[in-house]
Structure formats: structure tokens, C-alpha cells
Amino acid sequence: MREKSWEIRRADAADLPEIVDIWYRSEVDESAESLPYPAQPPAMFRHLMATADVRVAVDAGEVIGFAVVASRGDLHNLALMFVRAERQSAGVGRALLRALLPPSSGVYCTGASNDPRAQSLYIRAGMRPRWPLYHLLGDLTTLAPLESDIRVEPADVAGARFPAWDRAASGQGRPQDLAALGTLFPAQPLLFVQDDAALGYGVVHTASDVVLAAPDAFALGPLGAVTQAASVACTLAAVRWASSQPEARLLRVALPGPHPALAALLEVGFRIVYVEQFMASAEAPFDPRRYIPFGSGLL
């Protein structure tokens, strides 16, 4: 596919350094602080290159933009899309989007930034705003005490129980993502139990190299629960578990606006650091009142 002076093609491994560079420069432009250049491509980028459809816009041999769609079952998530600043507002993003969407079936979605140009592009592509996605950050050393009678147990992602929980909560079959937990992604899978009944499952990531300002921050997600009330209890239990880890200092959570734990997390000391708009072509296959996304590119 050709559009004006550039070509849209599938990315290969040789494109990854330029893809990361475009993303990094966008992060720097949006940050008020100096950010270190990543020593290697973040784990999420390496994972998406291996498990998602990645397209690049190339002009005279230079990658000027890229987009990533991660398809998991019938859900197709535009996980990342960035264009070099000097090439924006010239149709590059629109060309990348046309190469990837719409899929032949299923729901397609994205977490849109507050940039009106991006939201306009996604609306014209058939997506509609559904709810805000709040990116929260908590200092685990100063949070208010968390009381919970939920028992937190380590879980085995290779067993039958954990993938079944995840499929039911997220609406996605994604063995490739679960297999990366504890290997490519440093993480602890968990089950939440009360009176010997399982209320939900979750994952606490013990590093976040995609967050340049705080690569040692922990992150929560995915997390799913059987009811809305259990969703609050499981979320607070996961935060309490993270707080108990000696090396833990900061915890990130990407929380859907309708999720009932939002006010509870703000009450104990989390703060909102960024807000995206979740946009989709139809209702997502998960309940945002009972589910917290994987985060950083995956739902």
C-alpha cells in the first residue's frame, strides 16, 4: 500500500529500534521531566512484535510512524500508534489505521489520548467513546492502611484454573500473553479467596520497563472478579499484597471509569496521573465494573 510519499508495510525485527525511538520521543514530548533512553526495547514492545500485527510507515528508508493491533479472540486492540512529530497531521496515522482496521469480525478498540486529532481519527474509523481509563499511581510507602479479609494465594498460569478465570473476565483467549507472565514480564499471578471460595484472580507485575520515569514500579492487571463488590475487595487485596513486598515502592493501575474501586483507591492515596478515553466499535467483551486491564498495550 502506498500513500503520498510513504509506504505502509508489515514491520520486521529490524524496525524495532526505530519503533522504540518514535515512541520514546513522543514520551519525552509529553513529559515534564528528563527520561532515560531505554537500554533495550521494553518487554511489551518485544512481546507485541512477536504476537501482534505491527505496521510501519516508511519514507525513503526511514520509519516515520507505526501502529500495532493485538488480536485476542474477537477483540482487536489498537495497542499503540505513534507518528514522528514532524510528520504528524499529514495523513500518516490515517494510512496506518486503514491498513489494520476494521478487522473481518469482532470488536476493535483503543485507549485514545486526549489529543483531539487522535480521537477524531478513531471516531471516523468506527469507534465511539465508551468510558474513561484512569491511570493511577500510588506510593506504597505512604498509602493509608488497607483492611481486608481476603486471602491472597499465588496462582499457576500454566494450570487450568487461571486461564479459565482470565477468559471469563477479559472475554479473551490469550495463552501467548499468559505464557509471558513470569518470563518476559516479571510478575506474580494471584488468586483471591474468601471462606474457601475464589472471588477473583489478578496479576501484579514487579517491574514496568515501559514506564521510563519509574521502571521499578509495580503494576496491577489484569484483575477480574465474580461480582462488583468482590472486584473492590480483590483490588484492595492486590494492593495490600503489593505493599507487603520489600522491594515495592510505587504501584500503577489502569482503572476503567465505571470500576467501583476507583474512589477507594483515590481515598487511600492513589492519584490520577493520566486519563485516556476507551473507544470501541461496540461494547467490549468484558465488564469494566469487574475487570482491570492488563495495561501498557494489552487489555
NURO-176104 format. One record per atom (N, C-alpha, C, O): residue in one letter; x, z, y. Coordinates in steps of 0.001 Angstrom, whole numbers, plus 500000, padded with zeros to 6 digits. Example, Ala and Ser with C-alpha at 12.3 -4.5 7.8 and 13.67 -1.06 7.14 Angstrom:
2
a513190507800494310/a512300507800495500/a513200507800496700/a514236508465496681/s512850507080497750/s513670507140498940/s512900507870500030/s513409508039501138/
This chain:
299
m500847500000498817/m500000500000500000/m500886500000501237/m501834500779501337/r500565499113502183/r501322499072503432/r500388499283504612/r499259498794504615/e500857500003505598/e500084500297506796/e501032500243507975/e501938501070508073/k500841499270508888/k501742499088510016/k503163498903509488/k503404498021508664/s504105499724509953/s505498499516509552/s505927500364508368/s507073500266507929/w505049501182507849/w505460502078506769/w504794501694505446/w503852500903505390/e505326502289504406/e504821502083503050/e504409503442502479/e505104504442502666/i503277503464501785/i502852504664501070/i503158504451499597/i502723503461499007/r503898505364499003/r504227505260497580/r504267506639496952/r504263507655497648/r504304506663495621/r504467507925494908/r505858508499495158/r506853507775495201/a505896509808495317/a507182510468495543/a507937510597494230/a507337510640493156/d509247510657494328/d510071510988493168/d511024512110493548/d511045512558494695/a511805512556492586/a512660513732492801/a513612513546493971/a513955514514494649/a514043512310494216/a514985512059495304/a514367512288496676/a515087512467497659/d513030512283496750/d512351512504498031/d512225513982498393/d511932514309499543/l512440514877497432/l512145516285497664/l512901516884498852/l512291517616499631/p514193516613499031/p514864517199500211/p514216516790501531/p514094517622502430/e513796515528501673/e513158515098502915/e511765515701503058/e511337516021504167/i511055515857501936/i509739516503501969/i509875517931502488/i509123518356503364/v510834518661501942/v511053520047502379/v511469520090503841/v511057520989504573/d512276519134504274/d512721519112505663/d511546518916506621/d511483519569507663/i510616518024506278/i509437517810507120/i508614519090507207/i508193519500508289/w508394519714506058/w507634520976506031/w508352522053506851/w507722522754507643/y509658522182506660/y510421523213507367/y510308523034508882/y510086524005509605/r510458521817509356/r510425521586510808/r509036521853511376/r508907522258512531/s508003521630510580/s506655521993511014/s506500523507511089/s505885524018512025/e507050524229510118/e507001525690510133/e507745526244511351/e507280527190511986/v508893525659511674/v509671526108512824/v508895525867514114/v508890526713515008/d508244524718514208/d507482524398515417/d506352525390515661/d506002525668516808/e505770525935514562/e504640526846514690/e505059528305514791/e504218529171515032/s506346528591514612/s506816529974514581/s507475530352515897/s508129529536516545/a507287531605516274/a507922532121517495/a509301532686517197/a510003533126518108/e509699532677515921/e510984533247515552/e511847532211514856/e511354531189514378/s513139532487514807/s514073531608514115/s513900531780512612/s513864532904512113/l513793530665511888/l513563530713510451/l514747530115509721/l515253529071510134/p515209530745508640/p516349530207507892/p515960528937507141/p514849528832506621/y516868527990507087/y516617526764506313/y516715527125504831/y517656527812504433/p515761526675504002/p515794527071502591/p517035526549501873/p517407525383502013/a517660527422501112/a518861527042500372/a518541526044499264/a519387525232498890/q517335526107498749/q516849525146497759/q515356524949497990/q514725525787498634/p514776523870497486/p513340523682497660/p512562524880497118/p512827525324496001/p511598525417497892/p510820526547497388/p510168526234496043/p509895525079495714/a509928527299495278/a509388527145493926/a508079526361493922/a507857525546493026/m507198526593494915/m505925525889494939/m506116524383495076/m505383523609494460/f507083523965495869/f507339522534496019/f507820521933494704/f507377520853494312/r508723522631494024/r509215522129492744/r508085522055491724/r508013521118490930/h507206523051491755/h506076523060490820/h505112521918491114/h504670521234490191/l504783521703492369/l503840520637492720/l504434519262492447/l503704518352492054/m505712519089492639/m506337517805492314/m506167517471490841/m506070516301490471/a506132518505489994/a506026518292488551/a504587518235488054/a504337517715486967/t503619518768488838/t502267518934488297/t501168518349489186/t499988518510488876/a501521517680490273/a500514517180491222/a500836515738491596/a501894515211491253/d499913515118492300/d500093513757492805/d500681513863494217/d500007514308495146/v501931513453494364/v502636513559495640/v502916512152496155/v503514511333495457/r502477511878497386/r502724510577498009/r503559510773499268/r503459511795499947/v504379509777499562/v505196509811500776/v504944508552501593/v504662507482501052/a505053508705502905/a505056507574503825/a506514507311504195/a507212508212504660/v506968506086503989/v508375505742504181/v508486504591505178/v507791503581505065/d509363504764506142/d509612503724507140/d511118503493507218/d511875504401507563/a511547502272506896/a512970501913506931/a513825502892506130/a514920503267506550/g513306503299504966/g514047504187504077/g513927505658504385/g514440506482503628/e513261506024505485/e513106507433505863/e511704507921505517/e510716507249505813/v511623509084504894/v510320509703504631/v509810510299505943/v510451511170506531/i508654509820506390/i508112510284507675/i506879511171507496/i506383511747508465/g506389511280506273/g505251512143506000/g505006512229504509/g505490511399503739/f504244513248504103/f503918513391502686/f502590514112502533/f502137514814503437/a501981513927501378/a500735514622501046/a500723514900499548/a501280514142498754/v500076516003499180/v500043516470497797/v498611516812497412/v497953517586498108/v498121516249496316/v496836516651495756/v497080517233494373/v497593516559493479/a496702518503494213/a496799519194492924/a495425519159492264/a494494519811492736/s495294518414491194/s494020518300490475/s494029519238489286/s494895519158488415/r493055520124489264/r492903521087488185/r491454521017487727/r490562521553488383/g491223520351486592/g489851520108486158/g489143519205487154/g489661518148487513/d487971519613487599/d487190518818488548/d487431519211490001/d486699518773490888/l488456520038490255/l488776520437491618/l490077519757492034/l491100519872491359/h490016519051493156/h491171518290493650/h491534518845495025/h490842518599496013/n492633519597495068/n493018520325496280/n494129519590497019/n495218519385496483/l493836519194498268/l494892518673499136/l495753519867499531/l495467520556500511/a496800520101498764/a497584521324498893/a498481521309500127/a498652522335500786/l499044520166500435/l499978520048501564/l499858518648502156/l499696517671501425/m499937518555503459/m500079517266504136/m500768517499505472/m500264518230506325/f501925516869505646/f502700517012506877/f503268515656507273/f503621514833506428/v503345515450508570/v503933514236509141/v504953514676510184/v504718515622510935/r506090513981510224/r507105514333511233/r506488514293512625/r505694513407512941/a506862515262513449/a506230515441514757/a506250514166515587/a505263513841516246/e507360513444515562/e507481512257516405/e506681511063515872/e506577510031516535/r506111511215514652/r505325510120514078/r503843510474513949/r503076509732513336/q503449511591514518/q502049512009514431/q501174511188515385/q501659510553516321/s499847511228515104/s498838510519515907/s499057509014515895/s498717508324516856/a499626508505514806/a499840507057514678/a499240506510513390/a499510505369513014/g498420507323512704/g497748506842511501/g498449507144510193/g497955506763509132/v499596507824510241/v500330508119509001/v499517509050508103/v499367508784506911/g498990510145508671/g498187511075507880/g496967510399507283/g496626510639506125/r496314509566508055/r495130508858507560/r495480507950506382/r494724507864505414/a496629507272506467/a497059506400505382/a497390507197504121/a497051506782503012/l498053508344504294/l498356509197503144/l497075509690502487/l496963509702501261/l496109510098503308/l494856510619502771/l494103509536502006/l493533509807500949/r494096508322502526/r493396507226501855/r494012506905500505/r493326506437499597/a495315507158500375/a495992506880499103/a495625507888498022/a495806507618496835/l495112509048498425/l494876510135497475/l493402510468497278/l493019510929496202/l492570510249498285/l491179510667498245/l490268509508498622/l490684508595499336/p489005509542498138/p488445510560497238/p488822510298495787/p489141509164495431/p488791511324494946/p489020511130493515/p487816510438492892/p486774510291493530/s487965510022491657/s486870509318490985/s485698510239490693/s484566509773490562/s485949511543490589/s484880512508490347/s485350513881490793/s486528514086491089/g484400514830490836/g484748516203491160/g484712516490492651/g484299515660493461/v485161517702492988/v485158518207494357/v486574518112494909/v487532518480494229/y486711517624496128/y488014517635496775/y487957518522498009/y486933518607498686/c489080519183498288/c489075520245499297/c490453520422499894/c491427519819499442/t490522521267500923/t491805521613501530/t491642522858502389/t490532523212502786/g492760523517502671/g492801524562503681/g493328523947504959/g494527523699505079/a492443523696505920/a492810522964507131/a493350523908508190/a492845525017508369/s494380523456508887/s494905524220510008/s493910524175511161/s492869523523511073/n494240524869512235/n493373524882513408/n493536523644514287/n492862523518515310/d494420522736513900/d494642521514514665/d493381520646514603/d492995520218513516/p492736520378515731/p491504519570515714/p491711518185515123/p490789517613514541/r492924517636515269/r493193516313514695/r493108516351513180/r492569515432512564/a493640517414512574/a493589517532511124/a492155517724510640/a491727517071509688/q491416518613511290/q490041518853510863/q489190517604511020/q488351517315510166/s489396516863512095/s488660515612512291/s488960514627511180/s488061513952510679/l490226514544510794/l490633513645509714/l489936514015508405/l489449513136507694/y489887515298508086/y489293515732506830/y487772515548506845/y487183515197505822/i487147515778507972/i485696515576508065/i485373514098507851/i484423513769507141/r486157513210508458/r485918511781508274/r486168511352506834/r485624510349506373/a487002512125506123/a487269511815504715/a486201512360503777/a486290512163502565/g485189513045504316/g484078513513503485/g484033515001503247/g483143515483502547/m484975515748503812/m484971517199503636/m484223517873504789/m484132517331505890/r483695519054504515/r482974519817505520/r483480521254505532/r483871521774504487/p483481521907506698/p483892523319506743/p482965524186505885/p481743524057505951/r483560525065505085/r482786525955504210/r482913527420504628/r481905528116504755/w484136527889504842/w484366529255505286/w485814529395505742/w486668528603505344/p486098530401506578/p487488530628506997/p488293531259505863/p487762531992505029/l489571530956505861/l490503531555504911/l491503532369505722/l492321531821506461/y491419533701505568/y492239534608506370/y493543534925505632/y493530535401504497/h494654534654506292/h495957535020505748/h496314536394506299/h496530536564507499/l496369537366505402/l496616538753505779/l498033539162505388/l498602538656504421/l498583540084506160/l499885540645505852/l499792542156506003/l499325542669507020/g500246542856504970/g500228544310505011/g501611544896504805/g502361544459503932/d501943545895505619/d503180546650505427/d502871547773504452/d502206548748504804/l503353547631503231/l503003548579502172/l503563549971502424/l503116550942501813/t504532550072503313/t505121551390503586/t504295552199504574/t504528553397504739/t503324551554505239/t502551552269506256/t501050552192506027/t500287552689506855/l500600551588504934/l499166551481504684/l498543552858504497/l499190553798504037/a497275552951504865/a496536554182504585/a496433554377503079/a496436553399502331/p496342555640502615/p496245555896501168/p495057555180500547/p493981555099501139/l495273554660499337/l494222553934498617/l493803554749497402/l494620555059496534/e492525555090497351/e491991555830496205/e491280554844495280/e490523553988495739/s491524554968493989/s490879554071493029/s490891554694491651/s491875555309491240/d489775554527490933/d489739554983489547/d489892553807488587/d489593553918487398/i490359552685489116/i490598551502488297/i491965551619487623/i492964551926488274/r491999551377486335/r493271551365485610/r493848549950485654/r493149548974485384/v495120549857485994/v495794548561486098/v496740548419484906/v497611549259484683/e496551547339484145/e497351547108482947/e498079545770483051/e497524544808483583/p499301545697482555/p499979544392482510/p499234543456481568/p498698543886480546/a499204542178481918/a498479541192481126/a499440540127480609/a500532539940481146/d499019539446479571/d499810538390478943/d499165537045479257/d498080536750478755/v499822536220480087/v499224534932480439/v499187533985479252/v498436533009479261/a499994534263478223/a500017533387477059/a498915533722476055/a498658532942475138/g498269534861476220/g497183535213475316/g495902534486475674/g495855533737476649/a494861534709474882/a493600534007475118/a492798534624476254/a492037533923476921/r492954535918476484/r492079536621477411/r492332536226478863/r491391535974479616/f493606536172479255/f493927535913480649/f493491534516481092/f492825534397482120/p493839533451480358/p493368532119480774/p491849532021480825/p491309531308481672/a491148532720479936/a489681532693479958/a489153533351481223/a488221532840481844/w489742534484481613/w489362535138482860/w489593534187484035/w488734534034484903/d490765533554484050/d491100532695485185/d490177531481485259/d489742531102486347/r489881530879484135/r488986529714484141/r487594530099484630/r486978529364485403/a487099531249484182/a485759531686484594/a485705531988486092/a484713531674486751/a486759532593486632/a486743532996488045/a487062531846488982/a486445531719490040/s488026531000488603/s488509529953489510/s487794528628489312/s487845527763490187/g487122528453488165/g486494527176487862/g487500526091487533/g487170524905487567/q488716526483487216/q489775525516486968/q490462525793485634/q490724526943485283/g490746524740484909/g491623524831483753/g493021524452484210/g493253523304484587/r493958525395484184/r495275525124484773/r496404525791483985/r497108526648484521/p496582525409482731/p497666526000481940/p499036525783482560/p499930526611482383/q499220524667483296/q500518524398483910/q500869525425484982/q502041525753485169/d499857525934485685/d500115526942486717/d500337528318486093/d501229529057486509/l499533528654485106/l499691529958484450/l501031530051483731/l501647531116483695/a501489528925483150/a502767528940482444/a503936529196483387/a504994529651482952/a503756528906484686/a504834529106485652/a504940530552486123/a505932530929486747/l503922531367485828/l503952532774486239/l504994533533485420/l504991533490484190/g505864534210486112/g506908534962485426/g508134534134485100/g509151534677484669/t508051532814485300/t509206531938485077/t509619531348486422/t510508531878487088/l508978530258486818/l509276529670488126/l508832530586489257/l509523530725490266/f507661531214489078/f507142532158490077/f507355533585489582/f506722533976488601/p508214534377490214/p508338535790489817/p507009536492490071/p506549536555491211/a506393537018489022/a505040537558489179/a504706538491488031/a505299538426486954/q503734539366488291/q503202540267487279/q501700540023487120/q500935540368488021/p501257539444486010/p499823539327485731/p499242540691485379/p499903541506484735/l498000540938485805/l497377542248485640/l495934542111485170/l495271541107485430/l495460543149484468/l494043543319484180/l493578544631484802/l494326545608484843/f492338544647485284/f491767545828485920/f490655546375485034/f489711545662484692/v490778547644484667/v489905548238483654/v489297549531484191/v489970550318484856/q488030549734483895/q487344550985484252/q486468551405483076/q485628550632482615/d486663552617482599/d485901553114481442/d485984552149480269/d484989551883479595/d487186551629480034/d487481550710478934/d486787549360479056/d486786548584478100/a486199549066480209/a485587547760480443/a486431546987481446/a486781547516482501/a486759545746481129/a487555544916482038/a486684544449483194/a485622543858482995/l487157544729484416/l486419544320485611/l486967543046486233/l486268542368486986/g488216542717485922/g488806541534486529/g490258541377486134/g490803542141485337/y490861540369486714/y492265540066486450/y492922539705487781/y492227539440488762/g494226539692487819/g494911539300489042/g496379539058488785/g496894539318487698/v497045538551489815/v498486538307489753/v499107538813491043/v498628538505492135/v500173539590490915/v500974539988492074/v502317539282491962/v503081539516491026/h502591538417492929/h503874537727492992/h504887538659493652/h504593539294494665/t506066538733493074/t507062539672493568/t508116539009494452/t509137539618494771/a507869537767494844/a508713537060495817/a507893535909496373/a506965535429495722/s508237535463497589/s507470534412498261/s508440533503499017/s508483533530500247/d509224532693498281/d510244531908498977/d509662530807499850/d510387530182500624/v508345530561499733/v507718529586500615/v507427530189501998/v507122529465502946/v507524531514502100/v507341532202503389/v508726532482503956/v509364533471503597/l509180531616504832/l510567531674505293/l510876532950506061/l512000533448506005/a509896533483506775/a510126534680507570/a510221535936506716/a510767536947507158/a509688535880505482/a509698537074504623/a509732536650503155/a508752536850502438/p510844536069502697/p510898535572501316/p510801536655500262/p510515536367499100/d511038537915500659/d510936539010499704/d509545539641499691/d509324540627498987/a508610539092500456/a507260539645500478/a506568539420499139/a506749538382498502/f505780540393498722/f504910540232497576/f503677539419498014/f503393539312499207/a502959538858497053/a501738538107497366/a500718538353496273/a501072538486495102/l499450538414496655/l498358538661495723/l497543537391495536/l497118536765496506/g497330537017494276/g496476535877493988/g497062535024492864/g498277534840492795/p496203534503491982/p494747534627492037/p494273536007491589/p494994536758490932/l493031536308491972/l492370537530491511/l490882537238491400/l490271536727492338/g490309537561490262/g488883537357490054/g488252538580489437/g488898539320488695/a486973538793489751/a486261539972489260/a484853539597488818/a484339538535489171/v484238540485488037/v482938540175487449/v481797540281488454/v480786539593488305/t481936541129489477/t480895541301490482/t481552541441491856/t482770541586491955/q480740541397492914/q481274541606494255/q481831543016494417/q482905543194494991/a481123544001493924/a481605545384494027/a482920545550493272/a483845546204493753/a482993544954492091/a484233545027491319/a485362544282492019/a486532544633491867/s485011543254492785/s486023542483493499/s486761543344494518/s487980543243494655/v486023544187495230/v486660545103496181/v487551546089495435/v488701546309495816/a487017546678494376/a487771547681493617/a489039547085493019/a490099547710493066/c488940545889492460/c490111545252491844/c491154544883492895/c492355545031492666/t490692544403494042/t491626544043495109/t492399545276495586/t493621545228495732/l491695546362495824/l492365547583496279/l493289548143495197/l494352548684495501/a492880548009493944/a493739548473492844/a495020547641492776/a496095548175492501/a494907546333493028/a496094545472493023/a497036545841494164/a498254545867493987/v496468546126495338/v497296546543496479/v497990547863496160/v499172548042496452/r497238548785495555/r497825550081495191/r498964549894494183/r499997550557494280/w498771548984493210/w499826548718492225/w501064548153492924/w502185548584492652/a500858547180493834/a501991546598494555/a502718547667495367/a503947547673495433/s501958548566495981/s502561549631496795/s503429550562495965/s504350551189496489/s503140550656494673/s503886551563493804/s505217550988493337/s506020551704492738/q505461549715493600/q506708549099493152/q507829549435494137/q507669549242495342/p508947549929493642/p510008550428494539/p510520549388495528/p510870549731496657/e510568548118495118/e511146547091495988/e510123546457496924/e510480545603497735/a508863546860496825/a507812546236497627/a507810546759499056/a507915547964499286/r507690545847500013/r507603546235501423/r506407545573502105/r505609546243502761/l506289544252501945/l505195543501502547/l504353542849501453/l504856542514500381/l503055542673501744/l502157542021500798/l501300541014501556/l500678541346502565/r501277539779501055/r500457538713501623/r499208538512500760/r499260538611499534/v498093538230501424/v496847537916500730/v496142536815501515/v495969536931502729/a495731535739500822/a494913534692501446/a493475534936501007/a493099534624499877/l492678535496501908/l491363536014501534/l490233535164502137/l490188534972503352/p489326534658501301/p488171533931501844/p487332534814502760/p487180536010502509/g486786534224503822/g485977534974504768/g484827535732504143/g484560536861504554/p484113535151503142/p482986535881502542/p483391537019501609/p482529537775501159/h484679537158501309/h485108538156500323/h484842539566500848/h485218539875501979/p484210540416500064/p483836541751500553/p485013542693500772/p484837543757501367/a486213542334500308/a487372543206500529/a488036542975501876/a488978543689502222/l487574541999502645/l488233541681503916/l488259542882504849/l489321543263505340/a487099543481505099/a487047544624506008/a487845545804505458/a488509546515506213/a487780546011504146/a488504547133503538/a490011546996503728/a490688547985504010/l490547545783503576/l491984545588503755/l492393545769505215/l493437546353505503/l491579545273506124/l491881545483507544/l491826546972507897/l492612547454508712/e490899547685507281/e490738549113507567/e491970549913507148/e492332550880507819/v492620549524506046/v493773550308505585/v495079549865506232/v496117550486506004/g495048548793507044/g496255548455507792/g496739547022507695/g497719546666508348/f496077546181506893/f496457544767506888/f496091544146508237/f495193544620508933/r496806543078508588/r496470542362509824/r496351540865509531/r496967540344508602/i495558540206510333/i495379538757510200/i496530538073510920/i496762538318512104/v497257537208510199/v498391536510510815/v498111535025510996/v498799534350511762/y497100534513510292/y496774533083510425/y495390532864509827/y494988533571508903/v494667531885510354/v493341531558509838/v493268530055509596/v493529529261510500/e492917529674508390/e492638528286508043/e491134528116507866/e490388529092507792/q490708526873507801/q489325526567507500/q489284525885506131/q489849524807505945/f488606526533505173/f488456525892503869/f487400524809504002/f486262525074504390/m487799523568503670/m486916522423503789/m486815521752502437/m487804521666501709/a485627521274502092/a485413520674500784/a484300519648500839/a483435519688501715/s484336518723499882/s483314517682499810/s482005518220499249/s480958517599499432/a482043519355498572/a480866520043498030/a481272521490497805/a482420521863498044/e480329522305497347/e480678523705497090/e481768523795496029/e481718523096495017/a482744524651496266/a483839524833495321/a483336525474494034/a482315526162494048/p484039525260492915/p483593525812491636/p483920527288491442/p483897527783490315/f484223527992492522/f484458529436492429/f483657530127493524/f483297529519494532/d483387531403493305/d482622532205494254/d483602532915495183/d484332533795494725/p483649532564496488/p484622533185497389/p484375534669497617/p485198535334498244/r483248535210497118/r482988536640497219/r483619537413496053/r483710538640496085/r484050536674495027/r484603537341493839/r485965536792493427/r486468537110492350/y486563535964494290/y487798535292493896/y488752535193495071/y488346534880496190/i490032535465494807/i491107535286495776/i492004534170495246/i492460534246494106/p492266533143496040/p493055532002495547/p494493532356495207/p495022533400495591/f495094531440494472/f496498531533494082/f497378531634495319/f498304532445495364/g497089530808496327/g497849530831497574/g499011529862497591/g499476529413496543/s499486529537498809/s500670528697499019/s500581527348498322/s501540526903497692/g499440526708498434/g499322525359497899/g498413525206496704/g498003524088496390/l498084526287496026/l497192526226494876/l495974527110495125/l496063528138495797/l494827526690494570/l493626527507494644/l493466528325493365/l492506529084493234/
